[in-house]
């Protein structure tokens, strides 16, 4: 395909790290880490995990680093490492063998690791960690949300490099360059609207610009009025940072917009991270007091099936957590809710117990609650006693 036939996001993409939009510092951090691994510097993590929303330059930065350092790029995505066998065959082999193309070395890149999900992928994750520990070349991974509990062990062996949503002015500057190269006379207001509605995703902004400008020599605000704002799912870590740094109740509640979590999960996250965010007992006490008031509304919503009360619960939880702060916001490392982790770990065990209770209830013509309270304890006691005698 000729250059003219390529999507603009490919045709006009940056060709050096210096041209990276909005996340040049992160790209430089990645370059420094890769160089350090190639030179055998001590104290470096075995892999790098670049993370952030789509369209912020994660993959492009990896490609440009490989090109700048004359490295052979071995690229995989989620579909390539769903199982242990695939990871070992593709990444494991590549990480241990020399380059076949006369390059200085290799850069192993595992993109979209968020795509690993479910039981079948447990082997894939463990194999990725093994590959990282045994690799003779740098290994880079990319994810939208690195704080997913599945990646806890992975984070321990990775240098975390954040890529943030790109600010509107930076996107406008880049779109202006694209317009000049594409020969489109675009008004400043049109470019600003495209940038605003991209929600910090440069790739989306370029694609929208191309769609609107195709077949035209000029573009003004009237041409872009049909654009719709993107609402992207936001990771829990980003949500917590926005919430605890908020300066008003409204701002704190808006921090949950576009979040990839339901209200109950959001409140679990707030509950877990109040002690992480606040060192002062006064701040903690006030935040937990507001959270307890929120819990009252959640209980009422459940008992009365009055789900419109959830809105009040969220306002109390989010606003209370944010406005309990005394002084400036302090960056902290947020934690996944332990209660959710425990439920996840015991999911299979609870499933078996539920099936047992169902059978007991059915055979004895009682409710599951009665089976749990009056029957199961005795069965467990007799079972333990029998084990003791055998």
C-alpha positions as a printed NumPy array, in Angstrom:
array([[  0.   ,   0.   ,   0.   ],
       [  1.314,   3.462,  -0.899],
       [  1.824,   6.068,   1.814],
       [ -1.204,   7.987,   0.476],
       [ -3.414,   4.954,   1.054],
       [ -2.409,   4.513,   4.7  ],
       [ -4.571,   5.736,   7.599],
       [ -3.331,   9.123,   8.762],
       [ -2.546,   7.687,  12.197],
       [  0.109,   5.555,  10.432],
       [  1.089,   7.922,   7.652],
       [  1.792,  10.892,   9.934],
       [  2.86 ,   9.145,  13.136],
       [  6.017,  10.369,  14.928],
       [  9.283,   8.97 ,  13.604],
       [ 11.465,   9.691,  16.639],
       [ 11.078,   9.844,  20.418],
       [ 11.434,  13.634,  20.297],
       [  8.171,  13.785,  18.313],
       [  6.166,  11.749,  20.858],
       [  3.142,  13.839,  21.858],
       [  2.35 ,  14.424,  25.526],
       [  4.405,  11.529,  26.953],
       [  7.963,  12.28 ,  25.837],
       [  9.25 ,  11.982,  29.449],
       [  7.768,   8.477,  29.722],
       [  9.262,   7.49 ,  26.367],
       [ 12.659,   8.735,  27.545],
       [ 12.277,   6.732,  30.769],
       [ 11.645,   3.629,  28.665],
       [ 14.703,   4.371,  26.497],
       [ 16.883,   4.791,  29.594],
       [ 15.646,   1.49 ,  31.058],
       [ 16.223,  -0.467,  27.806],
       [ 19.738,   0.967,  27.471],
       [ 20.466,   0.03 ,  31.079],
       [ 19.314,  -3.563,  30.542],
       [ 21.417,  -3.883,  27.379],
       [ 24.478,  -2.587,  29.239],
       [ 23.868,  -4.911,  32.192],
       [ 23.341,  -2.175,  34.786],
       [ 22.652,  -3.486,  38.271],
       [ 19.541,  -2.689,  40.294],
       [ 17.166,  -2.558,  37.318],
       [ 13.879,  -4.466,  37.229],
       [ 13.864,  -7.45 ,  34.856],
       [ 11.09 ,  -5.997,  32.662],
       [  9.285,  -2.722,  31.989],
       [  5.512,  -2.3  ,  32.09 ],
       [  4.269,   0.712,  30.115],
       [  0.726,   1.521,  31.141],
       [ -2.012,   4.023,  30.442],
       [ -5.123,   4.653,  28.324],
       [ -5.272,   3.775,  24.601],
       [ -3.818,   6.254,  22.126],
       [ -1.176,   7.699,  24.462],
       [  1.897,   6.396,  22.618],
       [  2.816,   3.211,  24.521],
       [  3.258,   0.903,  21.527],
       [  4.757,   3.618,  19.332],
       [  7.366,   4.436,  21.992],
       [  8.438,   0.793,  22.164],
       [  8.752,   0.655,  18.357],
       [ 10.803,   3.868,  18.234],
       [ 13.11 ,   2.737,  21.05 ],
       [ 13.787,  -0.535,  19.199],
       [ 14.5  ,   1.367,  15.981],
       [ 16.756,   3.931,  17.671],
       [ 18.842,   1.228,  19.379],
       [ 18.974,  -1.078,  16.312],
       [ 17.073,  -3.868,  18.07 ],
       [ 14.962,  -6.576,  16.473],
       [ 11.424,  -6.084,  17.81 ],
       [  9.616,  -9.32 ,  18.722],
       [  6.007,  -8.255,  19.184],
       [  3.165, -10.311,  20.657],
       [ -0.372,  -9.439,  21.73 ],
       [ -2.939, -11.017,  24.056],
       [ -4.02 , -13.693,  21.573],
       [ -0.399, -14.919,  21.346],
       [  0.09 , -15.588,  25.067],
       [ -3.168, -17.023,  26.301],
       [ -1.416, -20.258,  27.275],
       [  1.9  , -21.238,  28.779],
       [  2.86 , -23.216,  25.663],
       [  2.417, -20.211,  23.351],
       [  4.441, -17.895,  25.584],
       [  7.306, -20.357,  25.898],
       [  7.337, -21.081,  22.163],
       [  7.24 , -17.465,  20.951],
       [  8.573, -15.19 ,  23.683],
       [ 10.692, -17.728,  25.554],
       [ 12.576, -18.808,  22.443],
       [ 13.033, -15.256,  21.18 ],
       [ 14.266, -14.037,  24.561],
       [ 16.987, -16.694,  24.728],
       [ 18.285, -16.7  ,  21.118],
       [ 20.335, -14.168,  19.198],
       [ 18.954, -11.986,  16.405],
       [ 18.784, -13.527,  12.929],
       [ 18.879, -10.16 ,  11.173],
       [ 22.251,  -8.798,  12.247],
       [ 20.702,  -6.451,  14.783],
       [ 22.394,  -5.324,  17.974],
       [ 19.985,  -7.455,  19.971],
       [ 16.278,  -7.923,  20.593],
       [ 13.423,  -6.186,  22.345],
       [ 10.609,  -8.528,  23.401],
       [  7.288,  -6.65 ,  23.458],
       [  4.074,  -8.142,  24.873],
       [  1.213,  -5.786,  24.056],
       [ -2.374,  -5.732,  25.401],
       [ -1.748,  -7.973,  28.414],
       [ -5.147,  -6.786,  29.714],
       [ -6.508,  -9.378,  27.268],
       [ -5.404, -12.213,  29.548],
       [ -8.487, -13.419,  31.42 ],
       [ -9.974, -16.585,  32.885],
       [ -8.519, -19.87 ,  34.115],
       [ -6.964, -20.871,  30.807],
       [ -4.665, -17.854,  31.004],
       [ -3.13 , -18.552,  34.414],
       [ -0.377, -20.544,  32.704],
       [  0.172, -17.652,  30.309],
       [  0.859, -15.192,  33.115],
       [  3.191, -17.532,  34.968],
       [  5.049, -18.246,  31.727],
       [  5.427, -14.496,  31.084],
       [  7.046, -14.079,  34.515],
       [  9.354, -17.044,  33.838],
       [ 10.3  , -15.58 ,  30.457],
       [ 11.1  , -12.247,  32.107],
       [ 13.353, -13.882,  34.697],
       [ 15.257, -15.947,  32.111],
       [ 15.433, -13.416,  29.25 ],
       [ 18.846, -12.235,  28.062],
       [ 17.189,  -9.282,  26.269],
       [ 14.904,  -6.489,  27.539],
       [ 11.228,  -7.414,  27.891],
       [  8.53 ,  -4.715,  27.725],
       [  4.83 ,  -5.223,  28.447],
       [  1.915,  -2.858,  27.817],
       [ -1.38 ,  -2.602,  29.699],
       [ -4.192,  -0.119,  30.148],
       [ -4.658,  -0.919,  33.86 ],
       [ -1.571,  -2.354,  35.607],
       [ -3.35 ,  -2.44 ,  38.994],
       [ -5.552,  -5.353,  38.048],
       [ -5.08 ,  -7.979,  40.837],
       [ -4.057, -10.565,  38.222],
       [ -0.863,  -8.598,  37.642],
       [  0.292,  -8.383,  41.278],
       [  3.221, -10.813,  40.806],
       [  3.997,  -9.28 ,  37.425],
       [  4.295,  -5.768,  38.891],
       [  6.949,  -6.973,  41.326],
       [  9.385,  -7.768,  38.493],
       [  8.554,  -4.738,  36.322],
       [  9.617,  -1.111,  36.104],
       [  6.311,   0.764,  35.912],
       [  6.277,   3.54 ,  33.291],
       [  3.033,   5.558,  33.137],
       [  1.619,   7.109,  29.951],
       [ -1.066,   9.705,  30.678],
       [ -3.983,  10.976,  28.629],
       [ -2.696,  13.598,  26.222],
       [ -3.728,  17.17 ,  26.957],
       [ -5.948,  18.984,  24.484],
       [ -3.375,  21.715,  23.553],
       [ -0.785,  19.048,  22.681],
       [ -3.267,  17.223,  20.461],
       [ -4.204,  20.483,  18.695],
       [ -0.527,  21.221,  17.951],
       [ -0.077,  17.766,  16.403],
       [ -3.31 ,  17.998,  14.398],
       [ -2.093,  21.309,  13.007],
       [  1.021,  19.544,  11.679],
       [ -1.114,  16.758,  10.201],
       [ -3.355,  19.314,   8.481],
       [ -0.33 ,  20.962,   6.873],
       [  1.103,  17.64 ,   5.646],
       [ -2.291,  16.473,   4.34 ],
       [ -2.95 ,  19.783,   2.581],
       [ -6.118,  20.571,   4.576],
       [ -6.889,  24.124,   5.645],
       [ -8.43 ,  23.434,   9.078],
       [ -9.703,  26.192,  11.354],
       [ -8.374,  26.379,  14.905],
       [-11.873,  25.914,  16.344],
       [-12.36 ,  22.714,  14.296],
       [ -9.068,  21.262,  15.517],
       [ -9.886,  22.191,  19.103],
       [-13.251,  20.445,  18.911],
       [-11.67 ,  17.285,  17.46 ],
       [ -9.032,  17.324,  20.216],
       [-11.57 ,  17.923,  22.962],
       [-13.823,  15.073,  21.873],
       [-10.941,  12.592,  21.574],
       [-10.717,  12.366,  25.391],
       [ -6.914,  12.413,  25.395],
       [ -6.547,   9.703,  22.723],
       [ -4.309,  11.013,  19.919],
       [ -5.062,   8.083,  17.599],
       [ -8.808,   8.754,  17.889],
       [ -8.227,  12.456,  17.175],
       [ -6.236,  11.715,  14.   ],
       [ -8.781,   9.147,  12.799],
       [-11.645,  11.61 ,  13.373],
       [ -9.735,  14.333,  11.544],
       [ -9.159,  12.062,   8.542],
       [-12.804,  10.962,   8.481],
       [-14.066,  14.555,   8.534],
       [-11.482,  15.927,   6.08 ],
       [-11.663,  13.206,   3.41 ],
       [-12.514,  14.772,   0.057],
       [-12.187,  18.316,   1.426],
       [ -9.573,  21.023,   1.169],
       [-10.812,  22.932,   4.201],
       [-12.464,  22.143,   7.516],
       [-14.31 ,  24.481,   9.87 ],
       [-16.324,  24.141,  13.088],
       [-19.574,  23.44 ,  11.215],
       [-17.956,  20.356,   9.639],
       [-17.121,  18.832,  13.037],
       [-20.299,  19.591,  14.965],
       [-21.512,  15.993,  14.569],
       [-18.635,  14.566,  16.624],
       [-19.6  ,  12.706,  19.791],
       [-17.532,  12.761,  22.969],
       [-15.704,   9.509,  23.782],
       [-16.256,   7.996,  27.184],
       [-13.405,   5.57 ,  27.805],
       [-13.291,   3.054,  30.607],
       [-10.844,   4.297,  33.221],
       [ -8.791,   2.095,  35.491],
       [ -9.313,   1.997,  39.251],
       [ -5.89 ,   3.51 ,  39.993],
       [ -6.629,   6.58 ,  37.861],
       [-10.097,   6.904,  39.418],
       [ -8.699,   6.845,  42.972],
       [ -6.078,   9.463,  42.124],
       [ -8.712,  11.778,  40.595],
       [-11.094,  11.213,  43.506],
       [ -8.667,  11.821,  46.39 ],
       [ -7.173,  14.876,  44.666],
       [-10.609,  16.463,  44.081],
       [-11.379,  19.886,  45.545],
       [-15.187,  19.609,  45.702],
       [-17.976,  17.045,  46.144],
       [-19.014,  17.433,  42.514],
       [-15.457,  16.932,  41.253],
       [-15.085,  13.826,  43.451],
       [-18.319,  12.304,  42.164],
       [-17.361,  13.077,  38.554],
       [-14.111,  11.15 ,  39.135],
       [-16.201,   7.973,  38.847],
       [-17.467,   8.878,  35.366],
       [-16.282,   6.356,  32.816],
       [-14.857,   4.156,  35.579],
       [-14.628,   0.43 ,  34.87 ],
       [-16.283,  -0.427,  38.213],
       [-19.781,  -0.475,  39.667],
       [-20.787,   1.649,  42.728],
       [-20.241,  -1.184,  45.236],
       [-16.767,  -1.873,  43.862],
       [-15.964,   1.86 ,  43.931],
       [-16.888,   2.058,  47.613],
       [-14.74 ,  -1.003,  48.347],
       [-11.808,   0.778,  46.674],
       [-12.41 ,   3.947,  48.699],
       [-12.647,   1.949,  51.938],
       [ -9.365,   0.14 ,  51.208],
       [ -7.433,   3.262,  50.263],
       [ -8.454,   5.802,  52.887],
       [ -5.641,   4.521,  55.19 ],
       [ -3.196,   4.629,  52.256],
       [ -4.116,   8.191,  51.338],
       [ -4.383,   9.671,  54.824],
       [ -1.75 ,   9.36 ,  57.531],
       [ -3.562,  11.66 ,  59.964],
       [ -6.066,   9.995,  62.329],
       [ -8.316,  13.056,  62.007],
       [ -8.473,  12.713,  58.22 ],
       [ -9.041,   8.965,  58.425],
       [-11.75 ,   9.297,  61.06 ],
       [-13.649,  11.894,  59.039],
       [-13.361,   9.95 ,  55.774],
       [-14.557,   6.693,  57.362],
       [-17.404,   8.544,  59.087],
       [-18.697,   9.759,  55.713],
       [-18.212,   6.262,  54.302],
       [-20.336,   4.788,  57.102],
       [-23.113,   7.263,  56.27 ],
       [-22.842,   6.148,  52.653],
       [-23.219,   2.533,  53.766],
       [-26.543,   3.384,  55.448],
       [-27.97 ,   4.519,  52.1  ],
       [-26.668,   1.408,  50.362],
       [-28.39 ,  -0.754,  52.971],
       [-31.655,   1.14 ,  52.525],
       [-31.401,   0.908,  48.741],
       [-31.038,  -2.866,  49.01 ],
       [-33.788,  -3.383,  51.613],
       [-36.33 ,  -1.105,  49.987],
       [-35.253,  -1.773,  46.386],
       [-34.985,   2.029,  46.086],
       [-31.954,   2.127,  43.815],
       [-32.106,   5.885,  43.299],
       [-30.58 ,   6.13 ,  46.8  ],
       [-27.283,   4.837,  45.381],
       [-26.613,   8.344,  44.059],
       [-26.705,   9.747,  47.61 ],
       [-24.426,   6.943,  48.795],
       [-21.853,   7.768,  46.121],
       [-21.941,  11.498,  46.924],
       [-21.312,  10.808,  50.606],
       [-18.538,   8.289,  49.923],
       [-16.68 ,  10.217,  47.216],
       [-17.191,  13.733,  48.557],
       [-16.449,  12.675,  52.122],
       [-13.27 ,  10.855,  51.111],
       [-11.976,  13.815,  49.097],
       [-12.929,  16.656,  51.454],
       [-11.455,  14.94 ,  54.517],
       [ -8.054,  15.957,  53.162],
       [ -6.144,  18.613,  55.069],
       [ -3.636,  20.418,  52.884],
       [ -2.313,  19.451,  49.456],
       [ -2.948,  16.14 ,  47.729],
       [ -0.2  ,  13.603,  48.378],
       [  0.505,  10.964,  45.72 ],
       [  0.269,   7.423,  47.079],
       [  0.245,   3.85 ,  45.816],
       [ -3.312,   2.551,  45.906],
       [ -4.24 ,  -1.024,  46.805],
       [ -6.788,  -3.449,  45.407],
       [ -9.534,  -4.15 ,  48.026],
       [ -8.468,  -7.11 ,  50.195],
       [-12.077,  -8.184,  50.652],
       [-12.53 ,  -8.58 ,  46.881],
       [ -9.205, -10.432,  46.645],
       [-10.28 , -12.866,  49.364],
       [-13.627, -13.45 ,  47.677],
       [-11.81 , -14.142,  44.431],
       [ -9.428, -16.604,  46.095],
       [-12.261, -18.489,  47.822],
       [-14.677, -18.401,  44.895],
       [-14.277, -22.089,  44.068],
       [-14.542, -23.126,  47.714],
       [-17.7  , -21.068,  48.195],
       [-19.179, -22.592,  45.032],
       [-18.693, -26.109,  46.416],
       [-20.185, -25.087,  49.753],
       [-23.207, -23.583,  48.004],
       [-23.823, -26.838,  46.128],
       [-23.561, -28.853,  49.363],
       [-26.039, -26.561,  51.116],
       [-28.43 , -26.866,  48.197],
       [-28.351, -30.668,  48.447],
       [-28.817, -30.608,  52.237],
       [-31.757, -28.215,  51.916],
       [-33.358, -30.318,  49.19 ],
       [-33.002, -33.653,  51.037],
       [-34.259, -32.276,  54.361],
       [-36.924, -29.924,  52.985],
       [-35.441, -26.863,  54.688],
       [-34.181, -23.486,  53.496],
       [-30.509, -23.013,  52.568],
       [-30.136, -20.602,  55.473],
       [-31.356, -23.228,  57.941],
       [-29.127, -25.834,  56.301],
       [-26.13 , -23.511,  56.797],
       [-26.922, -22.691,  60.424],
       [-28.303, -25.971,  61.784],
       [-27.168, -28.849,  59.556],
       [-23.779, -28.041,  58.018],
       [-21.901, -27.381,  61.327],
       [-22.82 , -30.857,  62.597],
       [-21.879, -32.517,  59.294],
       [-18.507, -30.743,  59.358],
       [-17.96 , -31.781,  63.01 ],
       [-18.789, -35.448,  62.288],
       [-16.552, -35.376,  59.218],
       [-13.592, -34.023,  61.211],
       [-14.208, -36.571,  63.982],
       [-14.212, -39.399,  61.438],
       [-10.906, -38.153,  59.979],
       [ -9.426, -38.12 ,  63.494],
       [-10.334, -41.763,  64.075],
       [ -8.982, -42.969,  60.719]])
